[in-house]
Amino acid sequence: MTALNWLIDFNETLASGNLSWALEVAFPKLIQQHRLPYDAARLHQAMLAGQEQAKRQRQPPAALVHSLFEAMGWPPELEQPLLDDVLANARPRLYDDTLPFLTRLKSLGKRVLVVSNNPMSRQFVTQLQLEAYVDAIYTPDTLPGALPKPSRSLWDAVLAADERVTPENVAVIGDDPWSDGSFAANCGIPCWIIDRRGRFKHLREDRRYHWVEGLLDIALEDG
């Protein structure tokens, strides 16, 4: 791919986010502590359905947790303790392929623009020492008139803020077909979706993005 500007999401794309921590740590701990009924396939389907609804309706994390608990038949009084655990203890962690991929982009003269709905992204970039790899960070709260992805208004705001960005020289990388994928589709620009866990295999026929399992699966070219 010869794009000059790569618009890259942060959470679950460059670094693990609250969702990964919840799936890997918070949910197993809650299930064990309270001996909750558990079925992996059911949890997977409930998470996908809740995530899609939350993204489409721009709902807060509490709404996703509530719908998931309802689907699993878990006590609603445990919803807030789970949220509190995630908010207090989850920390972003770079994926193993992040630095090699960003290094490769820089060696090819590409620009890395973090375009994220998360207002904490700027802090995380600093915390994880990514400043040397990131040319700019754009979040809806820092751009006048911009709404979160998948709204095209965020793209229009980036275009207005960065004269080096044009519709012809960009590509999007994200982890979420309902947010990042739909954002790219609304803007008419190429998109790669990183599906590290294979969670979205059932969507690949209907949503014809470039589906890859990791950042290093994205082919890069000079120019």
N, C-alpha and C positions, 0 to 999 in steps of 0.2 A: 504494500500500500504506500502511495507516494504523498499522502497528506502532510502538509507542513504543521498544522495545528491539531493536536490530539486533545479532545475534550474528555477528560477522564473523571469518572465518579470516584468518590473516596471510600466510603464504608462498603465493605464486602467486595470491593474491587481492588484497591491498593492495600487495604488493611482490614482485618477482621473488625466487625462492629458488634453492636448489641445483639443482633439476631444470632450471629455465630456463637457468641458467649452464652446466650440463653439456651440454644440447642445443645451445646456441648457441656455446659456446666449447670446452669440454673434449673432447667427442667429435670435432668436426671437426679439432681439433689432433692428437688421438691417431691418428685415421685417416690424416691426412697424414704425420705423423712416421714411422709404422710401415707405411705403405702397406697398410692393412687392407682386405679386401674390403668393399664398402659397397653397400647397396641401401636407398634411403630408405624404401620401403614396408615392407620386412622389418624395418628398425630401428623403424619406427613401431609395427608389430604386436607386436614383441618387447617394446618399452617398455610398451605397454598391458597385455599379458599379465603381465609381471613386476610392474608397478605394482599391478595388481589382486590378484595373489597376495600381494605384500608387505603390502598393506593388510589383506587378509582375515586373514592369519596373523600380523600384527603383527611382521613381520620387519624387521631392521635394513637400512640402505641397502646394505650389502655383499651381502646376499642378492639384492637387485634387480639389482645390477651383475653378480653371478655368473650369474644366469639369463639376463640380456641377452647376456653374452659367449658363453654356451653356444649360445644361439639364433643368434647371428651367426657362430659358428665362429671367434671371436677367441682369441688365446693367453691362458690364465688368468693368466700371470705379469704381464700388463698391468693386471689389475683393481685391485691396490693402488695403483699409480702414478696411475691415474685418480681413485680416491677421495682420495688425498693432494692431488692438484691441486685438486679441488673444495673440499675442506675448508680448504685454505690460501688459496685465491684468490677463491672466490665471495663476493660481498657483496650484500646486499639493495638493490634499487633500486625506488623508488616508480614505479608505473605512472602514465601521464599522466592517467588519469581518477580517480586516488585522491583527491587534494586537492579537486577540484571536487565529487566525490560526498560526501566527508565534510563539506565546507562546506555543501552543500545539506541534509544531514541535520541539522546543527547549526541552520541557519536555520529549520528546521521544528520545532525543539524535540525532536528524537529523541535517544536515547542510543545511543552506540556502545560495544559490549562486544567486545573482542577475545577470542575463545574459540579457542584454538590448542593443538595437541598439542606444539608446539615450545617447550621451556623458555626459548629465547632470545628469545621474542617481546617480553617486557618490555624487554629491552636494545635490540632493534631499534626499538621504538616511540620510545624516547628518542633513539637514534642518528639516526633519520630525522625527529625533531622533530615527532612526532604527538601529544604529550601534550595539547595544547589541544583535540584532536578526540576523544580516547578517554576514556571515563568509567571504564572498568575493564578489567583484563586478567586472564583466567582460563586457567590451564594445569593439567593434571592434577597436576603436582608441587606445586602450591600449594593444592590443595583436598583435604582428608582424604577418603579413600575413593573418589576419582575415578580412573577408568581413561581412557585416551585415546579420542577419537572413533574409531569410532562408538558406543562404549558409552554407554548412557543414564545410567550413574552420573555422568558429567561434567555432564550436564544437571541431575540431581538435586542435585548439589553446588552448582551455580550458583544454583538455586532457594533452597537453604538459605542461601547467602552473601549474596544480594541480594534484599531484600524488595520492590524495585520491579519485579522480574521475575515474570511470571505466564505460564502456558501460553497465555493469551488475547492477550498484548500483545507477542509476539516474532516474529521472522523470522530465518532463517539465510542467510548468504551465504558461499559457499565456492567452491573450484575443483575439488574431487575428489568424484565421485559415490560412491565406495566409502567415503570417510571422512565428508565433510561431508553428502553426500546421505543416506547411510544413518543418520547421526546424527540428522538432522532427521526422517527417517521413524520411527526408534525413539522419538522424543520427541513425534511427532504435531504438528509445527509446520511452517509453510511454509518452502520453501527455494528459493533462487536459486543456480544453478551458473554460474560465469563460465567459459566455454569460449573463451578468447582465441585459441587456435590451431585451433579446430575439431577437436580430437583425439577428441571423444566423440560425434560425430554419429551413429554407429551405435548409441548407447545411448539416444537421445532418445525413441524409441517405447516402449521397455520401462521406462524410468525417468522418470516424468512429473513431474519438477521443472520449475521455471521456468528454461529454458535461455536464456542471454544471452551476447553476445560481449564485453561490458564492463560496468563498474559503471553507466555513464550510461544504459544500456538499461533499468535498473530504474526503473519509474515510481513516484514518491513523491507522497504527498498530505498535505495538512494534517490534523491531528487525531490 
